[in-house]
């Protein structure tokens, strides 16, 4: 009887330990600060990762500039995904990311959008075409041109194409690319400049022009684990995103996945 009691105690202790371990693993959370254009892809990838591992993924989306400054101010982020290289470089110079985790993961394209029911179906990159599409007092929505990546790309492209002088006064500069997208989708502006992936996410808009690739710097999305990341959840989630399981979530939204060479970041 004594032996049985001891055996039952040991079995119960082991079972209790296993339950506690599962609870600890399931309680781990990865906090991602991601560029607004990544929302659909990262939300879907995060759900798949949680199903597979039990590790919860929570994401906060905004302009890369705003997120980088929040991390600088001490916001508790484990993984940062930027829509341009500059804001990742900004955090790297302040030693706020782990350099060995940094990887350029995605490319995107810059497009001109209009409301779905607009009469325009195609736009040439000329002052005449933009003036006609905007009308007498219409505005062109994009991100803030000095800090928000989509706005910076748009400004560079318009400057290269000789359109900046005529279009700059007519810009509606939003806090992030999804805010610019919403202005067009709701019909508040007749045109917008967003990423191709954003245009795909909203049935209320249509693409009427794709910027020439050489009119602006390549749209590159770097990802990195932050210096203050807790546990290994962020590293495991980033590995998931870089691998074969993560790729379809990005491609479904219109991103191009940059091949990651074995043994390199």
C-alpha positions in Angstrom: 0.0 0.0 0.0 2.9 2.3 0.9 4.6 1.6 -2.4 1.4 2.3 -4.3 1.0 5.6 -2.5 4.6 6.6 -3.3 4.1 5.7 -6.9 0.9 7.6 -7.2 2.7 10.6 -5.7 5.5 10.4 -8.2 3.2 10.1 -11.1 1.1 13.0 -9.9 4.3 15.1 -9.4 5.5 14.4 -12.9 2.0 15.2 -14.4 1.8 18.4 -12.5 5.3 19.4 -13.8 4.3 18.7 -17.3 1.1 20.7 -17.0 3.2 23.6 -15.5 5.7 23.4 -18.4 2.9 23.5 -21.0 1.3 26.5 -19.2 4.7 28.3 -19.2 5.3 27.6 -22.9 1.8 28.6 -23.8 2.0 31.8 -21.8 5.0 33.0 -23.8 4.1 36.0 -26.0 6.0 37.6 -28.8 5.3 41.3 -29.3 5.9 42.5 -32.9 6.1 46.1 -34.0 5.4 46.0 -37.7 5.0 48.4 -40.5 1.3 49.1 -41.2 1.6 47.5 -44.7 2.5 44.2 -43.0 -0.8 43.8 -41.0 -2.6 41.2 -43.0 0.4 39.0 -43.7 1.8 39.1 -40.1 -1.6 38.6 -38.5 -2.2 35.5 -40.6 1.4 34.2 -40.0 1.1 34.9 -36.3 -2.0 32.8 -36.0 -0.4 29.9 -37.8 2.7 30.2 -35.6 0.6 30.2 -32.4 -1.3 27.1 -33.6 1.9 25.3 -34.3 3.9 26.3 -31.2 1.5 27.6 -28.5 3.4 30.9 -28.4 1.1 33.9 -28.8 2.0 36.7 -31.2 0.7 40.2 -30.5 1.4 42.9 -33.1 1.2 46.7 -33.1 1.1 48.4 -36.5 2.0 51.9 -37.4 4.5 53.8 -39.6 8.0 52.4 -39.2 9.2 55.8 -38.0 6.7 55.9 -35.2 7.4 52.3 -34.1 11.2 52.9 -34.2 10.8 55.9 -31.9 8.6 54.0 -29.6 11.2 51.3 -29.3 13.8 53.9 -28.6 11.6 55.3 -25.9 11.5 51.9 -24.2 8.3 50.3 -25.6 8.4 46.5 -25.0 8.8 45.1 -28.5 10.5 41.7 -29.2 10.6 41.9 -33.0 10.7 45.0 -35.3 9.7 44.8 -39.0 10.3 48.0 -40.9 9.1 49.1 -44.3 12.5 50.7 -45.1 16.2 50.3 -44.3 16.6 53.7 -42.7 14.5 53.1 -39.6 16.1 49.7 -39.0 19.5 51.5 -39.4 18.3 54.1 -36.9 17.7 51.4 -34.2 20.9 49.6 -35.1 23.0 52.7 -34.5 21.5 52.9 -31.0 22.2 49.2 -30.3 18.5 48.5 -30.0 18.4 45.4 -32.3 20.4 42.2 -32.3 22.6 42.6 -35.4 23.0 38.9 -36.0 19.2 38.5 -36.3 18.7 41.3 -38.9 17.5 40.1 -42.3 16.1 41.8 -45.4 13.0 39.6 -45.9 10.6 41.3 -48.4 10.3 43.6 -51.4 7.2 45.5 -52.5 6.1 47.8 -55.3 4.8 51.3 -55.3 1.5 51.9 -57.0 -1.1 54.6 -57.8 -4.6 53.7 -56.6 -8.1 55.2 -57.2 -11.5 54.3 -55.7 -12.9 51.1 -57.2 -15.7 52.9 -59.0 -13.5 55.7 -60.4 -13.7 56.3 -64.2 -9.9 56.2 -64.5 -8.5 52.8 -65.3 -4.9 53.7 -66.1 -2.7 56.7 -65.4 0.4 57.9 -67.2 3.2 59.4 -65.1 2.7 62.9 -66.5 1.6 66.1 -64.9 -1.4 66.3 -67.3 -2.7 62.9 -66.3 -2.4 63.5 -62.6 -4.0 66.9 -62.9 -6.9 65.4 -64.9 -7.4 62.6 -62.4 -7.3 64.8 -59.4 -9.7 67.3 -60.7 -10.0 70.9 -59.6 -9.5 70.4 -55.9 -8.8 66.7 -55.3 -5.8 65.6 -53.3 -3.4 62.7 -53.5 -3.1 60.5 -50.4 0.2 59.0 -49.2 2.3 59.0 -46.1 4.1 61.9 -44.5 7.0 62.5 -46.9 9.8 63.3 -44.4 9.5 60.2 -42.1 6.8 57.7 -43.2 8.4 55.2 -45.6 5.6 55.2 -48.2 5.7 59.0 -48.3 9.5 59.0 -48.6 9.3 56.6 -51.5 6.5 58.6 -53.2 8.5 61.8 -52.9 11.6 60.2 -54.4 9.6 58.8 -57.3 7.8 62.1 -58.0 11.1 63.9 -57.9 12.8 61.5 -60.3 9.8 61.7 -62.7 9.7 65.5 -62.6 6.3 65.6 -60.9 7.1 66.8 -57.4 6.7 70.5 -58.1 3.1 70.1 -59.4 2.0 67.4 -56.9 3.6 68.4 -53.7 0.9 71.1 -52.9 -1.9 68.6 -53.5 -0.7 65.8 -51.2 -2.8 64.6 -48.3 0.0 63.3 -46.0 -1.2 60.5 -43.6 0.4 59.0 -40.5 0.9 55.6 -42.2 0.2 53.8 -45.4 -3.1 52.2 -44.2 -4.4 55.6 -43.3 -3.6 56.8 -46.8 -5.3 53.7 -48.3 -8.4 54.4 -46.3 -8.7 57.9 -47.6 -8.9 56.6 -51.2 -11.1 53.6 -50.3 -13.7 55.9 -48.7 -13.6 58.2 -51.7 -12.1 61.2 -49.7 -9.3 61.5 -52.2 -9.4 60.5 -55.9 -5.8 59.2 -55.9 -3.3 57.6 -53.6 0.2 56.2 -53.5 0.6 53.0 -51.5 2.3 49.6 -51.7 0.9 46.9 -54.0 0.3 44.7 -51.0 -2.0 47.4 -49.4 -4.0 47.8 -52.7 -4.6 44.0 -52.6 -5.9 44.2 -49.1 -8.8 46.6 -49.8 -11.5 45.8 -52.3 -12.6 49.4 -52.3 -9.6 50.5 -54.4 -8.0 49.6 -57.7 -4.5 50.0 -59.1 -4.2 52.4 -62.0 -0.5 52.7 -62.2 2.8 51.0 -61.2 5.8 53.2 -60.6 8.9 52.4 -62.7 11.2 50.4 -60.5 14.1 52.8 -61.1 12.1 55.9 -60.0 12.7 55.2 -56.3 14.9 53.2 -54.0 14.0 49.5 -53.8 11.2 48.9 -51.2 12.9 46.6 -48.7 11.5 45.3 -45.4 14.2 44.4 -42.9 13.3 42.4 -39.8 15.3 42.1 -36.5 14.9 40.9 -33.0 15.2 43.8 -30.5 18.0 44.0 -27.9 15.5 43.7 -25.1 13.5 40.7 -26.5 12.5 38.3 -23.7 13.0 34.5 -24.2 13.6 33.0 -27.6 10.0 33.4 -29.0 11.0 36.3 -31.3 13.9 34.4 -32.8 11.7 31.3 -33.3 8.9 33.5 -34.9 11.4 35.2 -37.2 12.8 31.8 -38.2 9.2 30.8 -39.0 8.7 33.9 -41.2 12.0 33.3 -43.1 11.2 29.7 -43.8 9.0 27.8 -46.2 6.0 28.0 -43.8 6.1 31.8 -43.7 6.6 32.6 -47.4 3.0 31.9 -48.5 1.5 34.5 -46.0 3.6 37.2 -47.6 3.1 36.2 -51.2 -0.6 36.0 -50.8 -0.6 39.7 -49.9 1.5 40.8 -52.9 5.0 40.9 -51.3 8.1 39.4 -52.9 10.1 37.2 -50.6 13.9 37.8 -50.8 15.7 34.4 -50.7 17.7 34.0 -47.5 21.0 32.2 -48.1 21.8 29.3 -45.8 24.0 30.5 -43.0 23.5 34.2 -43.7 21.2 36.9 -42.3 
